[in-house]
Amino acid sequence: MHHDAILASSARQLLQQLVTSYPSTRMVIVSLHTFTLLAASSLVDTPKQIQLLLQYLKSDPRRAVKRLAVQDLKLLASKTPHTWSKENMQALCECALQTPYDSLKLGMLSVLSTLSGTIAIKHYFSAAPDLLSLEQDAVFGLESLLVLCSQDDSPGAQSTVKIALNCMVKLAKGRPHLSRSVVDTLLTQLHSSQDTARVLMCHCLAAIAMQLPVLGDGMLGDLVELYKVIGRSATDKQQELLVSLATVIFVASQKALSSEVKAVIKQQLDSVSSGWTVYRIARQASRMGNHDMARELYQSLLTQVASEHFYFWLNSLKEFSHAEQCLTGLQEESFSSALSCIAESLKFYHKGIASLTMKQSMEEFRSLASRYRDLYQTSFDADSATLRNVELQQQSCLLIAHAIEALVLDPESASFQEYGSTGTAHADSEYERRMMAVYSHVLEEVESLNRKYAPVSYMHTACLCNAIIALLKVPLSFQRYFFQKLQSTSIKLALSPSPRNPAEPIAVQNNQQLALKVEGVVQHGSKPGLFRRIQSVCLSVSSTLQSKSSQDFKIPIDSITNEMEQRVEPHNDYFSTQFLLNFAVLGTHSITVESSVRDANGIVWKTGPRTTMFVKSLEDPYSQQIRLQQQQAQQPLQPQPQPQPRSAYTRF
């Protein structure tokens, strides 16, 4: 029907006749709602429908009809706001003032709220003869609403405060001459409002100051005085208020804080703030361009973090802030000073970037050095020259890691004494002699550069590159026995008791100990003990709980795991020993037996092997019987069925 304008008009006329002939409540409600749907869909007679709804809202005494009129007016306000005239909105305001019902009044305000975000409100204000009085009324209304709701800490009141403050920001943006009055109201209410409302007011002040920076100087003095008196406790709301108020101060100061303001902020932070609050304030200072304050706050946090990751993150932020601070000294038509400021800024930016990237590189070199150490410890059958080559590769990785730390990351605490002066008199090969010479040269260059120049510059990165090139220029020398295997040593272990199937666990009661016997045989190649001999075999046994049974018992933590180690000397390449293991916790346990050897010089070599078996700890029968009896005793007694009296029918 709404696709045909003529048919829609005919239907409207028919409905008007029905409403006139049958003015019952249900008939009026159905007819008015049908009018509204036709007008909203066909876009025909929409102004007439708005006037008709306003007429029923004003003159009809039935509340049900008034309620439907408000609902349909809101529908037309959202779908066809351009059809609303100034007279329509004025009539709606008069009805809202005259009605005695709060529910209807709130409904009409909802219609006006919908119209306020559309083109209809612009038409209304364009024809308004006296905007000044209307603006003052809006400011007074928002101020009254703010004073009323800022004293209440309930969620509903705080939601209303958010809406009022959002309206204040929009009002200050659209009518800049009203901003001073809005700012004065907010500064006054900051003294007596709840902490939650104070935080929202600070956000509003920051938004207004960012839109109109000229207001910053006027509010800075009041903000500093407020910062001195608020935030006396360490509660979460007070900490949030410190961050919000500091943000407003940063915005109002226009990227240049005086020494007095910085002293006030630092004093307040030292008294009640936490490290996280200081970091948030420093982050806000960086966002608002107060890099001088941000650098000092980041510097104060360097010694309060518990991990290297956080330390280098804060250190990089400090260097970035210092770099931006160097650029504040730029002056127009002073090219020489501009070049020096830019060079100084680039230096600190390089330091900040290096704190983020070089830390990872240093950790990678140290990780590679630890892998060389593991390779060394597993090479029991290698000759001394090959082992020395592995050791030199490990020292090369540690040298580069130390150079990164000394040149970039932490030049002040880097120590060169632990490396000492590496001599070349006792080198056993030409490769070792050349590598030792490179080590000495790199250490001298790093120490000299560390003393002369502050990091980080192109000289520091060039020193790192030259150190790596010098190490790579020495060709790797493969020793003679790299191509031969003259010594071969292996250990074979046997555990008892052992299950028939390796995947099946061994059953043991939890009140007994398992006697684990470990036997082993040392197997040699054609030339046993050519480079080194086995003095003793180190056996370590550990157990971990894999899965716990459904029964929950209070067992000491020491009884959950087993950690034991024994050293035995093989006789005729045979050795054996026993371990007593306790499995007090019911469930499945994993037992790991690992062997290593000790040579005549006392050096431990991780030769292996490593064997794993499973044990299932079961509850002993006596404890199980006692537990079941206790459970039965705790259960309530159930009445036994009474025997039926005997009669002639019981036999059948």
Secondary structure, 3 states (H helix, E strand, C coil): CCCCHHHHHHHHHHHHHHHHHCCCHHHHHHHHHHHHHHHHHHCCCHHHHHHHHHHHHHHCCCHHHHHHHHHHHHHHHHHCHHHCCHHHHHHHHHHHHHCCCHHHHHHHHHHHHHHHCCHHHHHHHHCCCCHHHHHHHHHHHHHHHHHHHCCCCCHHHHHHHHHHHHHHHHHHHHCHHHHHHHHHHHHHHCCCCCHHHHHHHHHHHHHHHHHCHHHHHHHHHHHHHHHHHCCCCCCHHHHHHHHHHHHHHHHHHCCCCCHHHHHHHHHHHHHHCCHHHHHHHHHHHHHCCCHHHHHHHHHHHHHHCCCHHHHHHHHHHHHHHHHHHHHHHCCCCCHHHHHHHHHHHHHHHHHHHHHHHHHHHHHHHHHHHHHHHHHHHHCCCCCHHHHHHHHHHHHHHHHHHHHHHHHHHCCCCCCCCCCCCCCCCCCCCHHHHHHHHHHHHHHHHHHHHHHHCCCCCHHHHHHHHHHHHHHHHCCCCCCHHHCCCCCCEEEEEEEECCCCCCCCCEEEECCCEEEEEEEEEEEECCCCCCCCCEEEEEEEEEEEEEEECCCCCCCCHHHCCEEEEEEECCECCEEEEEEEEECCCCEEEEEEEEEEEEECCCCEECCCCEEEEEEEEECCHHHHHHHHHHHHHHCCCCCCCCCCCCCCCCCC
